[in-house]
Amino acid sequence: MRILVTNDDGIHAPGLAVAEAIARRFSDDVWVVAPADEQSGAGHSLTLTRPLRLRRHDDRRFSVSGTPTDSVMMGLLEVLGSPPDLILSGVNRGANLGEDVTYSGTVSAAMEGALAGVRSIAMSQVYAREGEGDAVRFTCAEAWGERAIRPLLDMPFAPGMLVNVNFPALPADRVKGIRVVGQGMRDYGRASLVKHKDPRGFPYYWLSFHGVVETGGHDTDLEAVADGYVAVTPLHLDLTYRDALTSLAARY
Ligand code: MN
């Protein structure tokens, strides 16, 4: 089995090494094509206004001067001679729960894989605390990764399907198990702006994500992780809200 590993935290991120270790539980044919620099929040963006550079680190390890989506495209179109059987994206430094998935470069790399018809799985390690930064421990992902991924390897994935896995911020022995749940949605307070002045007196702004309020909806990824489970969520690239099709059509 040939596995392509990528992420959005960049080629040097500790979570990428965790994803590679998980991949090696399943195969020796593991390839890495990942962004050269951190691309968190890049979503499903493509680089169209400047050239991409591909840097070879060793026979099966490459970095791309672009986004996670660029990296998957480069992996499929240039680096790998044939399509991989599996794409693993992550392990992201921080959660990709609820509406995070639309911002997430980690999840979007798996979306790109799904578009290409490759079985694709995103993996994220939830932070214990905000501001934990590089101190985030991946021990839960390390211990639970194989158990979360292996059941997905021989399961049919419908066209356009991908799977989003979030590991809770707990020591591995305190994780209660794995739950298959839907995507949740946080209540409000998603973003705020931090405003400061630069040394020349001009304002600059920084997006901040403190004070997010969430009520754990039942059977959502938010609830599962809060309750101490690994959350496994099937996603689909068809974003149509089918409940609104009839009422919307009646407007025209
Ligand atoms: Mn990230």
py3Dmol code that shows the C-alpha trace and the ligand (Angstrom):
import py3Dmol

protein = """\
ATOM      1  CA  MET A   1       0.000   0.000   0.000  1.00  0.00           C
ATOM      2  CA  ARG A   2       1.370   3.390  -1.015  1.00  0.00           C
ATOM      3  CA  ILE A   3       0.636   6.231   1.413  1.00  0.00           C
ATOM      4  CA  LEU A   4       1.076   9.969   0.846  1.00  0.00           C
ATOM      5  CA  VAL A   5       1.448  11.993   4.056  1.00  0.00           C
ATOM      6  CA  THR A   6       0.933  15.743   4.145  1.00  0.00           C
ATOM      7  CA  ASN A   7      -0.146  18.445   6.610  1.00  0.00           C
ATOM      8  CA  ASP A   8      -0.689  22.179   6.996  1.00  0.00           C
ATOM      9  CA  ASP A   9       1.805  22.842   9.789  1.00  0.00           C
ATOM     10  CA  GLY A  10       4.771  22.396   7.485  1.00  0.00           C
ATOM     11  CA  ILE A  11       7.426  19.818   6.689  1.00  0.00           C
ATOM     12  CA  HIS A  12       9.199  20.298  10.042  1.00  0.00           C
ATOM     13  CA  ALA A  13       6.102  20.080  12.264  1.00  0.00           C
ATOM     14  CA  PRO A  14       6.210  17.431  14.991  1.00  0.00           C
ATOM     15  CA  GLY A  15       2.708  16.246  14.090  1.00  0.00           C
ATOM     16  CA  LEU A  16       3.883  15.312  10.595  1.00  0.00           C
ATOM     17  CA  ALA A  17       6.345  12.853  12.088  1.00  0.00           C
ATOM     18  CA  VAL A  18       3.472  11.391  14.118  1.00  0.00           C
ATOM     19  CA  ALA A  19       1.430  10.930  10.933  1.00  0.00           C
ATOM     20  CA  GLU A  20       4.408   9.273   9.248  1.00  0.00           C
ATOM     21  CA  ALA A  21       4.769   6.882  12.179  1.00  0.00           C
ATOM     22  CA  ILE A  22       1.069   6.019  11.948  1.00  0.00           C
ATOM     23  CA  ALA A  23       1.427   5.461   8.190  1.00  0.00           C
ATOM     24  CA  ARG A  24       4.367   3.109   8.747  1.00  0.00           C
ATOM     25  CA  ARG A  25       2.143   0.861  10.866  1.00  0.00           C
ATOM     26  CA  PHE A  26       0.364   0.061   7.608  1.00  0.00           C
ATOM     27  CA  SER A  27       3.072   0.209   4.950  1.00  0.00           C
ATOM     28  CA  ASP A  28       6.771   0.729   4.200  1.00  0.00           C
ATOM     29  CA  ASP A  29       5.845   2.678   1.070  1.00  0.00           C
ATOM     30  CA  VAL A  30       5.316   6.052   2.745  1.00  0.00           C
ATOM     31  CA  TRP A  31       5.882   9.342   0.919  1.00  0.00           C
ATOM     32  CA  VAL A  32       5.815  12.846   2.361  1.00  0.00           C
ATOM     33  CA  VAL A  33       4.900  15.947   0.340  1.00  0.00           C
ATOM     34  CA  ALA A  34       4.143  18.828   2.695  1.00  0.00           C
ATOM     35  CA  PRO A  35       4.216  22.634   2.688  1.00  0.00           C
ATOM     36  CA  ALA A  36       7.629  24.175   3.330  1.00  0.00           C
ATOM     37  CA  ASP A  37       6.099  26.614   5.828  1.00  0.00           C
ATOM     38  CA  GLU A  38       3.119  26.593   8.138  1.00  0.00           C
ATOM     39  CA  GLN A  39      -0.177  26.930   6.255  1.00  0.00           C
ATOM     40  CA  SER A  40      -2.705  26.641   9.091  1.00  0.00           C
ATOM     41  CA  GLY A  41      -5.936  28.364   8.102  1.00  0.00           C
ATOM     42  CA  ALA A  42      -5.114  28.111   4.401  1.00  0.00           C
ATOM     43  CA  GLY A  43      -8.300  26.149   3.791  1.00  0.00           C
ATOM     44  CA  HIS A  44      -8.580  24.668   0.315  1.00  0.00           C
ATOM     45  CA  SER A  45      -6.622  27.464  -1.319  1.00  0.00           C
ATOM     46  CA  LEU A  46      -4.495  27.032  -4.396  1.00  0.00           C
ATOM     47  CA  THR A  47      -1.442  28.997  -5.437  1.00  0.00           C
ATOM     48  CA  LEU A  48      -2.202  30.532  -8.826  1.00  0.00           C
ATOM     49  CA  THR A  49      -0.283  33.826  -8.839  1.00  0.00           C
ATOM     50  CA  ARG A  50       3.275  32.631  -8.353  1.00  0.00           C
ATOM     51  CA  PRO A  51       5.284  29.543  -9.259  1.00  0.00           C
ATOM     52  CA  LEU A  52       5.672  26.589  -6.936  1.00  0.00           C
ATOM     53  CA  ARG A  53       9.040  25.178  -5.944  1.00  0.00           C
ATOM     54  CA  LEU A  54       9.516  21.543  -5.031  1.00  0.00           C
ATOM     55  CA  ARG A  55      12.403  20.711  -2.707  1.00  0.00           C
ATOM     56  CA  ARG A  56      13.632  17.146  -2.373  1.00  0.00           C
ATOM     57  CA  HIS A  57      14.722  16.264   1.174  1.00  0.00           C
ATOM     58  CA  ASP A  58      15.288  12.583   0.445  1.00  0.00           C
ATOM     59  CA  ASP A  59      13.944   9.912  -1.913  1.00  0.00           C
ATOM     60  CA  ARG A  60      10.424  10.014  -0.521  1.00  0.00           C
ATOM     61  CA  ARG A  61      10.313  13.349   1.290  1.00  0.00           C
ATOM     62  CA  PHE A  62       9.519  16.664  -0.413  1.00  0.00           C
ATOM     63  CA  SER A  63       8.415  20.149   0.533  1.00  0.00           C
ATOM     64  CA  VAL A  64       6.380  22.561  -1.575  1.00  0.00           C
ATOM     65  CA  SER A  65       6.459  26.371  -1.444  1.00  0.00           C
ATOM     66  CA  GLY A  66       2.670  26.510  -1.276  1.00  0.00           C
ATOM     67  CA  THR A  67      -0.489  25.358   0.437  1.00  0.00           C
ATOM     68  CA  PRO A  68      -1.606  21.915   1.584  1.00  0.00           C
ATOM     69  CA  THR A  69      -3.728  21.615  -1.554  1.00  0.00           C
ATOM     70  CA  ASP A  70      -0.708  22.537  -3.682  1.00  0.00           C
ATOM     71  CA  SER A  71       1.245  19.841  -1.858  1.00  0.00           C
ATOM     72  CA  VAL A  72      -1.317  17.134  -2.598  1.00  0.00           C
ATOM     73  CA  MET A  73      -1.466  18.187  -6.254  1.00  0.00           C
ATOM     74  CA  MET A  74       2.317  18.177  -6.471  1.00  0.00           C
ATOM     75  CA  GLY A  75       2.428  14.791  -4.792  1.00  0.00           C
ATOM     76  CA  LEU A  76      -0.103  13.289  -7.185  1.00  0.00           C
ATOM     77  CA  LEU A  77       1.024  14.988 -10.386  1.00  0.00           C
ATOM     78  CA  GLU A  78       4.797  15.186  -9.992  1.00  0.00           C
ATOM     79  CA  VAL A  79       6.303  13.233  -7.097  1.00  0.00           C
ATOM     80  CA  LEU A  80       4.471   9.907  -7.105  1.00  0.00           C
ATOM     81  CA  GLY A  81       4.649   7.815 -10.229  1.00  0.00           C
ATOM     82  CA  SER A  82       1.211   6.345  -9.539  1.00  0.00           C
ATOM     83  CA  PRO A  83      -1.693   7.375  -7.310  1.00  0.00           C
ATOM     84  CA  PRO A  84      -1.370   6.441  -3.635  1.00  0.00           C
ATOM     85  CA  ASP A  85      -3.856   4.118  -1.948  1.00  0.00           C
ATOM     86  CA  LEU A  86      -4.199   6.465   1.007  1.00  0.00           C
ATOM     87  CA  ILE A  87      -3.584  10.101   1.910  1.00  0.00           C
ATOM     88  CA  LEU A  88      -3.057  10.965   5.568  1.00  0.00           C
ATOM     89  CA  SER A  89      -3.092  14.680   6.432  1.00  0.00           C
ATOM     90  CA  GLY A  90      -1.815  15.880   9.807  1.00  0.00           C
ATOM     91  CA  VAL A  91      -1.441  15.283  12.590  1.00  0.00           C
ATOM     92  CA  ASN A  92      -2.535  18.893  12.983  1.00  0.00           C
ATOM     93  CA  ARG A  93      -1.365  20.926  15.954  1.00  0.00           C
ATOM     94  CA  GLY A  94      -4.807  21.745  17.344  1.00  0.00           C
ATOM     95  CA  ALA A  95      -8.424  20.758  16.796  1.00  0.00           C
ATOM     96  CA  ASN A  96     -10.281  20.684  13.515  1.00  0.00           C
ATOM     97  CA  LEU A  97     -13.795  20.383  14.892  1.00  0.00           C
ATOM     98  CA  GLY A  98     -17.123  21.806  13.805  1.00  0.00           C
ATOM     99  CA  GLU A  99     -16.764  24.758  11.457  1.00  0.00           C
ATOM    100  CA  ASP A 100     -12.969  24.535  11.727  1.00  0.00           C
ATOM    101  CA  VAL A 101     -13.069  22.173   8.780  1.00  0.00           C
ATOM    102  CA  THR A 102     -13.804  25.008   6.351  1.00  0.00           C
ATOM    103  CA  TYR A 103     -10.687  26.937   7.441  1.00  0.00           C
ATOM    104  CA  SER A 104      -8.464  23.945   7.895  1.00  0.00           C
ATOM    105  CA  GLY A 105      -5.577  23.264   5.554  1.00  0.00           C
ATOM    106  CA  THR A 106      -5.282  19.838   7.161  1.00  0.00           C
ATOM    107  CA  VAL A 107      -8.842  18.866   6.273  1.00  0.00           C
ATOM    108  CA  SER A 108      -8.584  20.558   2.879  1.00  0.00           C
ATOM    109  CA  ALA A 109      -5.597  18.438   1.923  1.00  0.00           C
ATOM    110  CA  ALA A 110      -7.829  15.417   2.525  1.00  0.00           C
ATOM    111  CA  MET A 111     -10.558  17.123   0.478  1.00  0.00           C
ATOM    112  CA  GLU A 112      -8.122  17.460  -2.390  1.00  0.00           C
ATOM    113  CA  GLY A 113      -7.276  13.781  -2.083  1.00  0.00           C
ATOM    114  CA  ALA A 114     -10.969  12.889  -2.120  1.00  0.00           C
ATOM    115  CA  LEU A 115     -11.428  15.002  -5.262  1.00  0.00           C
ATOM    116  CA  ALA A 116      -8.670  12.966  -6.874  1.00  0.00           C
ATOM    117  CA  GLY A 117     -10.432   9.742  -5.921  1.00  0.00           C
ATOM    118  CA  VAL A 118      -7.909   8.738  -3.241  1.00  0.00           C
ATOM    119  CA  ARG A 119      -9.006   7.463   0.175  1.00  0.00           C
ATOM    120  CA  SER A 120      -8.161  10.464   2.370  1.00  0.00           C
ATOM    121  CA  ILE A 121      -8.148  11.017   6.114  1.00  0.00           C
ATOM    122  CA  ALA A 122      -7.379  14.166   8.134  1.00  0.00           C
ATOM    123  CA  MET A 123      -6.009  13.845  11.669  1.00  0.00           C
ATOM    124  CA  SER A 124      -5.811  16.548  14.354  1.00  0.00           C
ATOM    125  CA  GLN A 125      -4.615  16.591  17.949  1.00  0.00           C
ATOM    126  CA  VAL A 126      -6.735  18.861  20.157  1.00  0.00           C
ATOM    127  CA  TYR A 127      -4.836  21.386  22.305  1.00  0.00           C
ATOM    128  CA  ALA A 128      -5.059  20.968  26.050  1.00  0.00           C
ATOM    129  CA  ARG A 129      -5.007  24.737  26.492  1.00  0.00           C
ATOM    130  CA  GLU A 130      -4.979  27.742  24.237  1.00  0.00           C
ATOM    131  CA  GLY A 131      -1.519  29.120  23.743  1.00  0.00           C
ATOM    132  CA  GLU A 132       0.125  25.780  24.278  1.00  0.00           C
ATOM    133  CA  GLY A 133       1.809  26.142  20.904  1.00  0.00           C
ATOM    134  CA  ASP A 134       4.574  23.711  20.136  1.00  0.00           C
ATOM    135  CA  ALA A 135       4.254  22.149  23.565  1.00  0.00           C
ATOM    136  CA  VAL A 136       1.172  20.301  22.302  1.00  0.00           C
ATOM    137  CA  ARG A 137       1.631  16.660  23.062  1.00  0.00           C
ATOM    138  CA  PHE A 138       0.827  14.169  20.372  1.00  0.00           C
ATOM    139  CA  THR A 139       0.845  11.186  22.711  1.00  0.00           C
ATOM    140  CA  CYS A 140      -2.876  10.580  22.231  1.00  0.00           C
ATOM    141  CA  ALA A 141      -2.555  10.606  18.437  1.00  0.00           C
ATOM    142  CA  GLU A 142       0.502   8.344  18.659  1.00  0.00           C
ATOM    143  CA  ALA A 143      -1.305   5.818  20.823  1.00  0.00           C
ATOM    144  CA  TRP A 144      -4.708   5.912  19.122  1.00  0.00           C
ATOM    145  CA  GLY A 145      -3.801   6.668  15.507  1.00  0.00           C
ATOM    146  CA  GLU A 146      -3.552   3.099  14.288  1.00  0.00           C
ATOM    147  CA  ARG A 147      -6.795   2.099  16.031  1.00  0.00           C
ATOM    148  CA  ALA A 148      -8.600   5.066  14.497  1.00  0.00           C
ATOM    149  CA  ILE A 149      -7.268   4.619  10.957  1.00  0.00           C
ATOM    150  CA  ARG A 150      -7.055   0.847  10.414  1.00  0.00           C
ATOM    151  CA  PRO A 151     -10.846   0.241  10.258  1.00  0.00           C
ATOM    152  CA  LEU A 152     -11.039   2.835   7.460  1.00  0.00           C
ATOM    153  CA  LEU A 153      -8.547   1.130   5.180  1.00  0.00           C
ATOM    154  CA  ASP A 154     -10.787  -1.548   3.698  1.00  0.00           C
ATOM    155  CA  MET A 155     -14.057   0.337   3.910  1.00  0.00           C
ATOM    156  CA  PRO A 156     -15.556   1.675   0.669  1.00  0.00           C
ATOM    157  CA  PHE A 157     -15.356   5.466   0.454  1.00  0.00           C
ATOM    158  CA  ALA A 158     -18.069   6.957  -1.747  1.00  0.00           C
ATOM    159  CA  PRO A 159     -16.903   9.509  -4.341  1.00  0.00           C
ATOM    160  CA  GLY A 160     -16.340  12.836  -2.583  1.00  0.00           C
ATOM    161  CA  MET A 161     -16.084  11.290   0.882  1.00  0.00           C
ATOM    162  CA  LEU A 162     -13.267  11.900   3.342  1.00  0.00           C
ATOM    163  CA  VAL A 163     -12.865  11.240   7.055  1.00  0.00           C
ATOM    164  CA  ASN A 164     -11.902  13.731   9.757  1.00  0.00           C
ATOM    165  CA  VAL A 165     -10.300  12.350  12.944  1.00  0.00           C
ATOM    166  CA  ASN A 166      -9.703  14.422  16.103  1.00  0.00           C
ATOM    167  CA  PHE A 167      -7.719  13.092  19.056  1.00  0.00           C
ATOM    168  CA  PRO A 168      -8.726  14.522  22.458  1.00  0.00           C
ATOM    169  CA  ALA A 169      -6.295  16.448  24.665  1.00  0.00           C
ATOM    170  CA  LEU A 170      -5.834  13.603  27.102  1.00  0.00           C
ATOM    171  CA  PRO A 171      -3.137  11.136  28.034  1.00  0.00           C
ATOM    172  CA  ALA A 172      -3.693   8.030  25.925  1.00  0.00           C
ATOM    173  CA  ASP A 173      -4.744   5.882  28.879  1.00  0.00           C
ATOM    174  CA  ARG A 174      -7.543   8.285  29.800  1.00  0.00           C
ATOM    175  CA  VAL A 175      -9.167   8.242  26.357  1.00  0.00           C
ATOM    176  CA  LYS A 176     -12.528   6.482  26.603  1.00  0.00           C
ATOM    177  CA  GLY A 177     -12.662   5.115  23.078  1.00  0.00           C
ATOM    178  CA  ILE A 178     -13.598   6.099  19.539  1.00  0.00           C
ATOM    179  CA  ARG A 179     -16.944   7.606  18.538  1.00  0.00           C
ATOM    180  CA  VAL A 180     -18.304   8.142  15.037  1.00  0.00           C
ATOM    181  CA  VAL A 181     -20.106  11.482  15.115  1.00  0.00           C
ATOM    182  CA  GLY A 182     -21.318  14.284  12.883  1.00  0.00           C
ATOM    183  CA  GLN A 183     -19.741  17.689  12.435  1.00  0.00           C
ATOM    184  CA  GLY A 184     -20.779  20.117  15.191  1.00  0.00           C
ATOM    185  CA  MET A 185     -21.150  23.881  15.108  1.00  0.00           C
ATOM    186  CA  ARG A 186     -20.007  26.307  17.791  1.00  0.00           C
ATOM    187  CA  ASP A 187     -22.461  28.894  19.132  1.00  0.00           C
ATOM    188  CA  TYR A 188     -20.701  32.210  18.681  1.00  0.00           C
ATOM    189  CA  GLY A 189     -17.634  34.198  19.629  1.00  0.00           C
ATOM    190  CA  ARG A 190     -15.580  32.547  16.981  1.00  0.00           C
ATOM    191  CA  ALA A 191     -13.111  35.325  16.311  1.00  0.00           C
ATOM    192  CA  SER A 192     -12.065  38.627  17.762  1.00  0.00           C
ATOM    193  CA  LEU A 193      -9.491  41.197  16.740  1.00  0.00           C
ATOM    194  CA  VAL A 194      -6.427  42.122  18.742  1.00  0.00           C
ATOM    195  CA  LYS A 195      -5.402  45.668  17.754  1.00  0.00           C
ATOM    196  CA  HIS A 196      -1.992  47.150  18.516  1.00  0.00           C
ATOM    197  CA  LYS A 197       0.259  49.834  17.104  1.00  0.00           C
ATOM    198  CA  ASP A 198       3.461  49.099  15.277  1.00  0.00           C
ATOM    199  CA  PRO A 199       6.696  50.969  16.133  1.00  0.00           C
ATOM    200  CA  ARG A 200       5.759  53.710  13.636  1.00  0.00           C
ATOM    201  CA  GLY A 201       2.368  54.271  15.216  1.00  0.00           C
ATOM    202  CA  PHE A 202       0.242  52.518  12.624  1.00  0.00           C
ATOM    203  CA  PRO A 203      -2.367  50.003  13.750  1.00  0.00           C
ATOM    204  CA  TYR A 204      -2.078  46.333  13.013  1.00  0.00           C
ATOM    205  CA  TYR A 205      -4.558  43.599  13.747  1.00  0.00           C
ATOM    206  CA  TRP A 206      -4.283  39.968  14.725  1.00  0.00           C
ATOM    207  CA  LEU A 207      -7.160  37.482  14.609  1.00  0.00           C
ATOM    208  CA  SER A 208      -7.785  35.878  17.965  1.00  0.00           C
ATOM    209  CA  PHE A 209      -9.953  32.937  18.939  1.00  0.00           C
ATOM    210  CA  HIS A 210     -10.436  33.332  22.673  1.00  0.00           C
ATOM    211  CA  GLY A 211     -13.846  33.165  24.271  1.00  0.00           C
ATOM    212  CA  VAL A 212     -15.369  30.669  21.872  1.00  0.00           C
ATOM    213  CA  VAL A 213     -18.637  29.467  23.372  1.00  0.00           C
ATOM    214  CA  GLU A 214     -19.874  26.028  22.580  1.00  0.00           C
ATOM    215  CA  THR A 215     -22.703  23.904  23.825  1.00  0.00           C
ATOM    216  CA  GLY A 216     -21.990  20.316  23.064  1.00  0.00           C
ATOM    217  CA  GLY A 217     -24.645  19.231  20.623  1.00  0.00           C
ATOM    218  CA  HIS A 218     -25.385  15.551  20.813  1.00  0.00           C
ATOM    219  CA  ASP A 219     -23.423  13.227  18.625  1.00  0.00           C
ATOM    220  CA  THR A 220     -21.064  15.888  17.340  1.00  0.00           C
ATOM    221  CA  ASP A 221     -17.297  15.943  17.062  1.00  0.00           C
ATOM    222  CA  LEU A 222     -17.202  18.783  19.630  1.00  0.00           C
ATOM    223  CA  GLU A 223     -19.097  16.716  22.168  1.00  0.00           C
ATOM    224  CA  ALA A 224     -17.166  13.506  21.563  1.00  0.00           C
ATOM    225  CA  VAL A 225     -13.785  15.169  22.092  1.00  0.00           C
ATOM    226  CA  ALA A 226     -15.046  17.062  25.150  1.00  0.00           C
ATOM    227  CA  ASP A 227     -16.237  13.746  26.579  1.00  0.00           C
ATOM    228  CA  GLY A 228     -12.810  12.185  26.087  1.00  0.00           C
ATOM    229  CA  TYR A 229     -13.300  10.206  22.891  1.00  0.00           C
ATOM    230  CA  VAL A 230     -11.456  10.152  19.602  1.00  0.00           C
ATOM    231  CA  ALA A 231     -13.943  11.703  17.152  1.00  0.00           C
ATOM    232  CA  VAL A 232     -14.253  10.127  13.700  1.00  0.00           C
ATOM    233  CA  THR A 233     -16.427  12.153  11.318  1.00  0.00           C
ATOM    234  CA  PRO A 234     -17.297  11.297   7.723  1.00  0.00           C
ATOM    235  CA  LEU A 235     -17.327  14.428   5.564  1.00  0.00           C
ATOM    236  CA  HIS A 236     -18.454  14.965   2.006  1.00  0.00           C
ATOM    237  CA  LEU A 237     -17.472  17.513  -0.611  1.00  0.00           C
ATOM    238  CA  ASP A 238     -21.101  18.025  -1.626  1.00  0.00           C
ATOM    239  CA  LEU A 239     -22.005  20.935   0.679  1.00  0.00           C
ATOM    240  CA  THR A 240     -25.599  21.163  -0.532  1.00  0.00           C
ATOM    241  CA  TYR A 241     -28.074  21.808   2.286  1.00  0.00           C
ATOM    242  CA  ARG A 242     -30.762  19.448   1.028  1.00  0.00           C
ATOM    243  CA  ASP A 243     -33.381  20.512   3.599  1.00  0.00           C
ATOM    244  CA  ALA A 244     -33.519  23.924   1.857  1.00  0.00           C
ATOM    245  CA  LEU A 245     -33.815  22.735  -1.737  1.00  0.00           C
ATOM    246  CA  THR A 246     -37.615  22.672  -1.799  1.00  0.00           C
ATOM    247  CA  SER A 247     -38.226  25.907   0.127  1.00  0.00           C
ATOM    248  CA  LEU A 248     -35.583  27.700  -1.916  1.00  0.00           C
ATOM    249  CA  ALA A 249     -37.019  26.460  -5.220  1.00  0.00           C
ATOM    250  CA  ALA A 250     -40.420  27.778  -4.158  1.00  0.00           C
ATOM    251  CA  ARG A 251     -38.949  31.322  -4.123  1.00  0.00           C
ATOM    252  CA  TYR A 252     -38.419  31.359  -7.903  1.00  0.00           C
TER     253      TYR A 252
END
"""
ligand_1 = """\
1
MN
Mn -2.306 23.506 11.347
"""
view = py3Dmol.view(width=600, height=400)
view.addModel(protein, "pdb")
view.setStyle({"model": 0}, {"cartoon": {"style": "trace"}})
view.addModel(ligand_1, "xyz")
view.setStyle({"model": 1}, {"stick": {}})
view.zoomTo()
view.show()
